[in-house]
Amino acid sequence: MEQAIEKDYLTFTLSDKVTMEKVQYKNRYGISVAAHLYISKDFDKSRKYPAVIIGTPYGGVKEQGAGIYAQNMAERGFIAMAFDESFNGESGGEPRKTASPDIFVEDFSAGVDFLGTHPNVDREKIGAIGICGSGGFALTAAQSDTRIKAIATTSMYDISRLNRKGFMDSMTDEQHKQTLKQSSEQRWNDFTEGKYAKTPSFPDQPLPAVPEGLDPVTSEFFEYYAMERGFHPRATGNFTVTSSIAFNNFPLMSYIETISPRPILLIMGENAHSKFYTEDAYKRAAEPKELVVVPGARHIDLYDKVDLIPFEKLESFFKENLK
């Protein structure tokens, strides 16, 4: 008999130094975004504080890595918020499990809308952290939303580039044409059947071990999302098949150099399979920028391993640049 999985839980232990509040607000498309707001129990209600908005890894939810980041930043004196992207987690939007680069970028700005009207947030001191896929969304939001004063990413992925060119630009032109053909024709199937086909998902129960025969990248994601380490029933890792069409038409970070003179901090693991995307973003970004390499860390290790995530560096970066 399968064990019932409680959907309203965190994959980490809530610190006794912070309070966590469930909040909800709308983005400019009218979609309700669900978030967790973390505030230190020591905070002074008569003061205004710097704030940080934190996006989830692509396919993740706020109860996982983004919540770990928000909790740790709150312990360090920031008002911090982790949110679920539209169509996913507890956020609104139909059809469910849609991935939209435009709307995911907008969700960061909607979070700035909310934080900037919080009575204890200094709206001139708001930064953003993007983990994995949300790193690309956070940087893209900052290109046009000047209210985001400083941006950090960890284990960053460029999801648009991944869709258009394959992992590390390994897709041939012929392969790309074939993927476009398949996703385009899928629209007819979806229209005819009245429902949206989705890509494969992680299991609905945590696995005791990573399945054999997976490629190294997929195996790593299974280690986090499909085992007790990071399993959450809302983080199924799948999206509508036709979501890939939008990413092909919406290149992320096209104007990353225009974020300057606002600072960018890019953090990656020494052994991360995604290093290619962080290193390229660092080359393209203008000063001030900084690249931090975490010794021994893989891609997923910067989701949840608090002994490897350089929170002291994140604290000093945002305190220096949100002052």
C-alpha positions, 0 to 999 in steps of 0.5 A: 500500500502506497504511503499518502504524501502530504502536499503541504510540507517543506522538504527542509526543517523550518528554522526557529529563527524565522516566521514563514507566511503564505502570501498570494498576489497577481502578476500583470496577466491576472494570474495569482502567484503563490509564495512563502514570505520569510522574516526573521523573528528579530525584525523590528516592525518600525523599520524597513529592510532589504528584500530578496525574491527567489525563484525555484529550479525549473520544475521545482516548487517553493517548498524545496530549494527556493525555500531553503534560500529564502529561510537562510536569507531571512536569518541574515536580515533580509525579508525573503520570498520564495514563489511558485511560477504561474501554472505550477505549484500552488500558483494559478493559471491554466493549463496546468504545467505550462512553462512560459518564458514570458510569464515566468520572467513576469513572475519575478517582476510581480514579486517585486510589485508585492515586496515593494508595497510591503510596509517593512520593505525598502523598495529601493533595496530589492534583489533577486536570486534565481536557481537553475532555470529561474536564474535565466528568468531572473536575469531576463527580468532585470534587463527591463525591470530596473527596480531589481537592484542586484541579481544572483544565480546559482546552477543557472540554466538557460532554458530557451537555449536548451530548447533551441540548441539542445544541451550545451548546444549539441542539437543539430539543425536537422534535429531542431527542425524535427523537434519543431515539427513534433511540437507544432503538430502536437498542437493539433492533437491537443486541440482535437483531444481537448487536453494538453499532452505533457512531458514525462514526470517524476514518480508520484512517490519517492524512490528508494534509489535512482533507476539504473540506465539513466544518463548522468544528467537525468540521474542527477535530477532523479536523485533530487526530485524523485528521492526523499532528499527533495521529493515534493508531490507538486514538483513533478518536473513535467510541462506541456509538450507545446511549452517548448514552442514559446522558448524557441521564440523567446531567447532569454538574456539577450540583453544581459549586458544592459543590466550594468551598472547593477551587479550580477553574482553568478555561482556554480558548482565545480562539478556542475553539468550546467557550468556551460550556461553560467560561464557563458552568461558571465562572459556576456554580462558587463561589469560589475559581475562576479563568478564564484565556483563552489569546490566539489559541488554538482548542479543539484548540490546548490539546491539544498546543501547548506554546507556548500551553498555560499550563503555568506557570499550571498549575504555580503553581495546583497548587503553591499549592493542593496544599501 
